[in-house]
Amino acid sequence: MLDSILSLLPHSLKKIIANLPNSIRTKLEEIRIREERPLEISWAGDYSFVTKESGLVRDPLGAYIPTSEECAILLELLTNHSVYSFEEELRRGFITIAGGHRVGLAGRTVLEAGRVRTIRDVSSFNIRVAREIVGVGKIILPHLIDPIERRIHNTLIVSPPQQGKTTLLRDLARTISAGDKTALQGIPRGLKVGVVDERSEIAASVKGVPKFDLGPRTDVLDGCPKAEGMMMMIRSLSPELIVVDEIGRPEDAEALHEALHGGISVIATAHGYGMADIKLRPVLRELIAEKLFTRYVVLSLRRGIERSFQIYDGEGQLVP
C-alpha cells in the first residue's frame, strides 16, 4: 500500500521512509513533511521524528530536515508537474493520490473576494495513509439492519479524524454489496450500492476503476461532489444504498432528503467527538432533529490500538 506513496517522494525521503522498521512501516498513519522542519511520522496513535538513517527519535533536533528543494520536487510529483491543473485541489487544501491516500497541504494562501483561491509556497505536506481492512465492519453491521423492513438503517458514522471512519465505510459497502450472510441477517441478498467518492478515498479509483474491494454490486462516482453525486445516483443508477464520506454542507442535506424520502438507505460519515459535538453543527443538528438517521455509530480509539464504538438509535438512545 505504501508503493504509491514512495513513488511520489523525492529520492532522499523515499529512502528514509522505505527503510523504517517493518513493525512501524506496516502501521503508518501519517507522514508529515515540513520544509526546514523535522520529518515526522505517526502510527497506531503514537508519533516520532525520523533521522536520516530511518531511526526514530523524540528530540526534533536529531531528526532529518527536509529542504525547500525536496518540498518543491514533492509538489511537482504530486501534481504531475502541472501545479496549475490542480488549482481546485490546492484551493481545498489537499490532493488525493493513487491508493486513496490524501495529502494535506499548508503554506501561503491566496485570497479572492475574501475566500481562499489557492495555496502558494506550499511548505507542509501531511500524507495520510489509506488502508483496506476487510471485515472491520462485521461486528457493527448487524446493529444497522432493520429486520422488519429488511433494509439498512439510515446511518451516520461519527468520529474525530484518523479514527477509521472511511475504513469502516469502505468495509460496510463491500459487505452489504457482497451479501455476506453472516453479517446481513434478515436481508437475503446483496444490495445495489452507490458510492459517491468526492475525495477518491473510499474506492481509490484509478481512471474510474476502484482499487479497493467495494463488493460486486457497487457503482462508484469518483471525484464527484457529494450532493450532485447523490442526485446523479438517484436519477440514473437505482441504488438501494448510497454511501458518502464527510457530510456537513447544506447541499448535502438537500440531497440526503431526496435519497431518504425516495426509499434509498444512506450510510454517511461526519467529523465529531460524539453526539453532543455534531449537534453543534447547524446542518447536522437539523438532520438529527428531523430524525432522518435512525442509527448513529460513534467511534473512538483507546490506548492507541483498541477500537471501541457506541451505537445510538434515531431518538439518541444507546442500542444494546
C-alpha positions in Angstrom: 0.0 0.0 0.0 3.0 2.3 0.5 4.3 1.8 -3.0 2.1 4.6 -4.4 3.3 6.9 -1.8 7.0 6.1 -2.1 6.8 6.6 -5.9 5.9 10.3 -5.3 8.6 11.1 -2.8 12.0 12.7 -3.6 14.7 10.0 -3.6 16.2 11.1 -0.2 12.8 11.0 1.6 11.8 7.8 -0.2 14.9 6.0 1.1 14.2 7.2 4.7 10.6 6.0 4.7 11.3 2.7 2.9 13.9 1.8 5.5 11.7 2.4 8.5 11.4 -0.7 10.7 8.8 -3.1 9.3 6.8 -3.0 12.5 6.4 0.7 12.1 6.0 0.9 8.3 3.1 -1.5 8.3 1.2 0.6 10.8 2.0 4.1 9.4 -0.9 6.5 9.6 0.7 9.8 8.6 4.0 11.1 7.1 4.5 14.8 7.8 7.0 16.6 5.6 7.6 20.2 6.6 10.1 22.5 4.8 13.2 23.2 7.0 11.5 21.4 10.0 11.8 17.9 11.4 10.4 14.9 9.5 7.6 13.3 11.5 5.6 10.1 11.3 2.6 8.7 13.3 1.4 5.2 13.7 -1.1 3.4 16.0 -1.8 6.6 17.9 1.8 7.4 18.5 4.3 9.7 16.8 8.1 10.1 16.3 10.6 12.2 14.4 12.7 10.4 11.9 16.5 10.6 11.4 18.4 10.4 8.1 19.2 6.7 8.9 15.4 6.0 9.4 15.8 5.9 13.2 13.0 7.2 15.5 13.7 9.9 18.0 11.6 12.1 20.3 14.1 15.0 20.1 13.4 17.1 17.0 17.0 18.2 16.9 18.1 14.7 15.9 15.6 14.5 13.0 16.1 14.7 9.3 15.2 18.2 8.0 13.5 18.3 4.5 14.8 21.0 2.3 13.0 23.6 0.2 14.2 21.7 -2.9 12.8 18.4 -1.7 9.4 20.1 -0.9 9.3 21.7 -4.4 10.1 18.3 -6.0 7.4 16.6 -3.9 4.8 19.2 -5.0 5.8 18.7 -8.7 5.4 14.9 -8.3 2.1 15.2 -6.5 0.7 17.5 -9.3 2.2 15.5 -12.1 4.4 18.5 -13.0 1.4 20.8 -13.6 0.6 22.7 -10.4 -2.0 24.9 -12.2 -4.1 21.9 -13.3 -4.5 21.1 -9.6 -5.9 24.5 -8.7 -9.1 23.1 -7.3 -7.3 20.6 -5.1 -5.0 23.4 -3.8 -8.0 25.6 -3.0 -9.5 22.8 -0.9 -6.1 22.1 0.8 -5.5 18.5 -0.2 -4.6 16.2 -3.1 -5.7 12.6 -3.2 -3.2 10.2 -4.9 -3.4 6.7 -6.2 -4.2 4.3 -3.5 -6.7 6.6 -1.8 -4.0 8.4 0.2 -4.8 12.0 1.0 -2.0 14.6 1.1 -3.0 17.7 3.2 -1.2 20.9 2.2 -0.3 24.1 4.1 1.5 27.3 3.0 0.7 30.8 1.9 -2.9 31.2 0.8 -4.1 33.4 -2.0 -7.5 35.1 -1.4 -10.1 36.2 -3.8 -13.2 38.1 -2.6 -12.3 37.0 0.9 -12.2 33.3 0.1 -9.2 31.0 -0.5 -8.4 30.7 -4.2 -5.3 28.6 -3.9 -2.2 27.8 -1.8 1.2 29.0 -2.9 4.6 28.4 -1.4 3.4 25.0 -0.1 5.7 24.2 2.8 3.8 21.4 4.7 2.6 18.0 3.5 0.6 15.6 5.6 0.4 12.2 3.8 -2.5 10.2 5.4 -2.1 6.5 4.6 -5.2 4.8 3.5 -5.7 1.1 4.4 -8.2 -1.6 3.5 -9.2 -3.7 6.5 -11.6 -6.5 5.4 -14.1 -7.5 8.0 -13.8 -4.4 10.3 -17.5 -3.7 9.9 -18.9 -7.1 10.6 -19.3 -6.5 14.3 -21.2 -3.3 13.7 -23.3 -4.2 10.6 -25.9 -6.4 12.5 -26.9 -3.3 14.5 -27.5 -1.3 11.3 -30.2 -3.7 9.9 -33.9 -3.1 10.2 -35.2 -6.8 10.4 -38.8 -5.7 10.0 -38.3 -3.6 6.8 -35.4 -5.8 5.7 -33.3 -2.8 4.9 -30.2 -0.9 6.1 -30.9 1.8 8.7 -30.0 5.3 7.6 -26.7 5.6 9.4 -24.3 8.4 10.3 -20.8 7.3 11.4 -19.2 9.9 13.7 -15.6 10.2 15.0 -12.7 12.5 15.1 -10.1 12.4 12.3 -8.0 9.3 11.9 -10.3 7.0 13.9 -11.3 4.8 11.0 -14.5 6.3 9.6 -13.5 5.8 6.0 -12.1 2.3 6.6 -15.3 1.3 8.2 -17.4 2.9 5.5 -15.4 1.0 2.8 -15.9 -2.4 4.5 -19.6 -1.8 5.1 -20.1 -1.1 1.4 -18.2 -4.2 0.5 -20.1 -6.5 2.9 -23.5 -5.1 2.0 -22.8 -5.3 -1.7 -21.5 -8.9 -1.4 -24.4 -10.1 0.6 -22.4 -11.6 3.4 -25.0 -13.9 5.1 -23.3 -13.9 8.5 -23.5 -10.1 8.7 -26.6 -9.3 6.7 -29.0 -11.2 9.0 -32.6 -10.6 7.7 -31.5 -9.3 4.3 -31.5 -12.3 1.8 -29.1 -10.9 -0.8 -26.5 -8.3 -1.6 -27.8 -4.8 -2.3 -27.1 -2.4 -5.1 -24.6 0.1 -3.5 -23.8 3.6 -4.9 -20.6 5.2 -3.6 -20.1 9.0 -4.1 -16.4 9.3 -3.6 -15.7 13.0 -3.7 -12.1 12.8 -2.4 -11.2 9.5 -4.1 -10.5 8.0 -0.7 -13.2 5.3 -0.3 -12.6 3.4 -3.6 -9.1 4.7 -4.5 -10.2 4.6 -8.2 -7.7 4.9 -11.0 -9.3 6.0 -14.3 -12.7 5.3 -12.8 -12.0 1.8 -11.7 -12.0 1.1 -7.9 -8.8 -0.4 -6.5 -10.3 -1.2 -3.1 -12.8 -4.0 -3.0 -16.2 -2.4 -2.6 -18.3 -5.5 -3.5 -19.7 -6.9 -6.7 -22.9 -4.8 -6.8 -21.3 -1.4 -6.2 -21.1 1.6 -8.6 -18.7 4.5 -7.8 -18.8 8.1 -8.8 -15.2 9.2 -8.4 -14.2 12.8 -7.7 -17.8 13.9 -7.8 -19.2 16.5 -5.3 -21.4 14.6 -2.8 -24.6 16.5 -3.3 -24.5 16.4 -7.0 -23.3 12.8 -7.0 -26.2 11.6 -4.8 -28.7 13.2 -7.1 -27.0 11.5 -10.1 -27.1 8.2 -8.4 -30.8 8.6 -7.6 -31.7 9.5 -11.1 -29.7 7.0 -13.1 -28.2 4.1 -11.1 -31.2 2.9 -8.9 -29.1 2.2 -5.8 -30.7 0.6 -2.8 -27.9 2.1 -0.6 -25.9 5.3 -1.0 -22.5 5.6 0.7 -20.9 9.1 1.2 -18.0 10.4 3.3 -17.9 13.6 5.4 -21.2 15.3 5.0 -22.0 18.7 6.6 -22.9 21.2 3.9 -26.5 22.5 3.2 -26.4 21.0 -0.3 -25.5 17.6 1.3 -28.6 17.8 3.5 -30.9 18.5 0.5 -29.5 15.5 -1.4 -29.9 13.3 1.7 -33.6 14.3 1.9 -34.1 13.2 -1.7 -32.5 9.9 -1.1 -34.1 9.1 2.2 -37.6 10.1 1.1 -37.1 8.1 -2.1 -36.7 4.9 -0.1 -33.0 4.7 -0.5 -30.9 3.9 2.5 -27.8 6.1 3.3 -24.6 5.5 5.2 -22.6 8.6 5.7 -19.8 9.9 7.9 -19.2 13.2 9.8 -16.4 14.6 11.9 -17.2 14.8 15.6 -16.3 13.6 19.1 -19.8 12.4 19.9 -23.5 13.1 19.6 -23.3 16.3 21.6 -20.5 17.6 19.3 -22.3 17.0 16.0 -25.4 18.7 17.3 -23.3 22.0 17.4 -23.1 21.9 13.6 -26.2 23.6 12.1 -26.7 21.2 9.1 -26.2 18.0 11.2 -28.3 19.4 14.0 -31.2 19.9 11.6 -30.9 16.4 10.2 -30.8 14.9 13.8 -33.9 16.9 14.8 -35.7 15.6 11.7 -34.7 12.1 12.7 -33.6 11.3 9.2 -30.9 9.0 10.6 -32.1 6.0 12.6 -28.6 4.8 13.6 -25.5 6.7 14.8 -22.2 4.9 15.1 -19.8 6.9 17.3 -16.2 5.6 17.0 -13.3 6.2 19.4 -9.8 4.9 19.8 -8.4 3.8 23.2 -4.7 3.2 24.1 -3.7 3.7 20.5 -4.9 0.4 19.0 -8.0 -0.8 20.8 -11.1 0.4 18.9 -14.4 1.0 20.6 -17.8 2.2 19.4 -21.3 3.1 20.6 -24.5 2.9 18.6 -27.5 5.1 19.1 -31.0 5.0 17.6 -32.8 7.9 16.0 -34.0 9.0 19.4 -30.4 9.2 20.7 -30.8 6.1 22.9 -28.0 3.6 23.1 -28.6 0.4 21.1 -27.7 -2.7 23.1 
